[in-house]
Amino acid sequence: MTAGEIDQTSIKEQLNTLRSKLIVLHKALIDSERVEYEKSFGTLETPQQFLKVLINDPWFAWLQPFSRMVVTIDEMLESKEPIPAEELRAILGRARTLLEVREETDDSRRSYFEALQREPDVILAHAAVMKVVNP
């Protein structure tokens, strides 16, 4: 095995770890937001109803960057081309930015802050992702 292959193995392992931790966080955020949504608008009776709301309702729009990051990682992992170390560093940096917590803004970071305040599963998942992006 060459040094390049070892590097690619390490890069792919790091991306897979980041992806798996982001998926857990994403699910915790969706579950938390669903509870809040249903408090405001009533119970969503079927999985199809929920999926439609999740995709189309502005309430959930702030979660889209999390979804896009998982898709980006999937595309990187599926590519036949080697993944440069700079791309790994860039995705880790984007993940750090995505997970910044700010109470005083009115954008997605505010929604993220609120989810962290109300849901222990979100806190735990956030901490797990932060361990990956800030080793």
C-alpha positions as CSV (number, residue, x, y, z in Angstrom):
1,M,0.0,0.0,0.0
2,T,1.4,3.4,-1.0
3,A,1.4,6.6,1.1
4,G,-1.3,8.0,-1.2
5,E,-3.6,4.9,-0.6
6,I,-3.1,5.3,3.2
7,D,-4.0,8.9,2.9
8,Q,-7.1,8.1,0.9
9,T,-8.1,5.5,3.4
10,S,-7.7,7.9,6.3
11,I,-9.6,10.7,4.4
12,K,-12.5,8.3,3.6
13,E,-12.6,7.1,7.2
14,Q,-12.8,10.7,8.4
15,L,-15.5,11.5,5.9
16,N,-17.5,8.4,6.8
17,T,-17.2,9.3,10.5
18,L,-18.3,12.9,9.9
19,R,-21.2,11.6,7.7
20,S,-22.5,9.2,10.3
21,K,-22.3,11.8,13.1
22,L,-24.0,14.4,10.9
23,I,-26.8,11.9,10.1
24,V,-27.5,11.3,13.8
25,L,-27.5,15.1,14.4
26,H,-29.8,15.7,11.4
27,K,-32.3,13.1,12.7
28,A,-32.2,14.6,16.2
29,L,-32.9,18.1,14.7
30,I,-35.7,16.8,12.5
31,D,-37.3,15.0,15.4
32,S,-37.0,18.1,17.7
33,E,-38.5,20.4,15.0
34,R,-41.3,18.0,14.3
35,V,-42.4,18.2,18.0
36,E,-42.3,22.0,17.8
37,Y,-44.1,22.1,14.5
38,E,-46.9,19.8,15.7
39,K,-47.3,21.9,18.9
40,S,-48.0,24.9,16.6
41,F,-49.9,23.3,13.7
42,G,-51.3,19.9,14.9
43,T,-50.2,16.3,14.6
44,L,-49.0,15.0,11.3
45,E,-50.9,11.8,11.0
46,T,-48.8,9.9,8.3
47,P,-45.2,9.6,7.4
48,Q,-46.1,11.0,3.9
49,Q,-47.7,14.1,5.5
50,F,-44.6,14.6,7.5
51,L,-42.2,14.1,4.5
52,K,-44.2,16.6,2.5
53,V,-44.0,19.2,5.3
54,L,-40.4,18.5,5.9
55,I,-39.5,19.1,2.2
56,N,-41.9,22.0,1.5
57,D,-42.6,24.0,4.7
58,P,-40.4,27.0,5.4
59,W,-40.5,25.9,9.1
60,F,-37.9,23.2,8.2
61,A,-35.9,25.1,5.6
62,W,-33.1,25.9,8.1
63,L,-32.2,22.2,8.1
64,Q,-31.4,22.1,4.4
65,P,-27.7,23.0,4.9
66,F,-27.3,19.9,7.0
67,S,-28.9,17.7,4.3
68,R,-26.7,19.3,1.6
69,M,-23.6,18.6,3.7
70,V,-24.5,14.9,3.9
71,V,-25.1,14.8,0.2
72,T,-21.8,16.5,-0.5
73,I,-20.0,13.9,1.6
74,D,-21.8,11.1,-0.1
75,E,-20.8,12.5,-3.5
76,M,-17.1,12.8,-2.4
77,L,-17.1,9.2,-1.1
78,E,-18.7,7.8,-4.3
79,S,-16.3,9.6,-6.6
80,K,-13.7,7.5,-8.3
81,E,-11.2,10.4,-8.1
82,P,-8.9,10.7,-5.1
83,I,-10.1,13.1,-2.5
84,P,-7.5,15.8,-1.9
85,A,-6.6,16.5,1.8
86,E,-7.6,20.1,1.1
87,E,-11.2,19.0,0.3
88,L,-11.3,17.2,3.6
89,R,-10.1,20.3,5.4
90,A,-12.7,22.4,3.6
91,I,-15.6,20.1,4.5
92,L,-14.5,20.0,8.1
93,G,-14.4,23.8,8.1
94,R,-17.8,24.0,6.6
95,A,-19.1,21.6,9.2
96,R,-17.6,23.8,12.0
97,T,-19.3,26.9,10.5
98,L,-22.6,25.0,10.2
99,L,-22.5,24.0,13.8
100,E,-21.7,27.5,15.1
101,V,-24.2,28.4,17.8
102,R,-25.5,31.9,17.9
103,E,-28.5,33.1,19.9
104,E,-28.5,36.7,18.7
105,T,-29.2,36.1,15.0
106,D,-32.4,35.5,13.3
107,D,-31.2,32.9,10.8
108,S,-30.7,29.2,10.9
109,R,-28.1,29.5,13.7
110,R,-30.9,30.9,16.0
111,S,-33.0,27.8,15.2
112,Y,-30.0,25.6,15.9
113,F,-29.4,27.4,19.2
114,E,-33.0,26.8,20.2
115,A,-32.9,23.1,19.3
116,L,-29.8,22.8,21.4
117,Q,-31.6,24.4,24.3
118,R,-34.6,22.1,24.3
119,E,-33.3,18.7,23.2
120,P,-30.7,16.6,24.9
121,D,-30.3,14.3,21.9
122,V,-29.4,17.4,19.8
123,I,-26.7,18.4,22.4
124,L,-25.2,14.9,22.4
125,A,-25.2,14.6,18.6
126,H,-23.7,18.1,18.3
127,A,-20.9,17.2,20.7
128,A,-20.2,14.0,18.7
129,V,-19.9,16.0,15.4
130,M,-17.7,18.6,17.1
131,K,-15.3,15.9,18.2
132,V,-14.9,15.0,14.5
133,V,-14.4,18.5,13.2
134,N,-12.2,19.7,16.1
135,P,-10.0,16.7,16.9
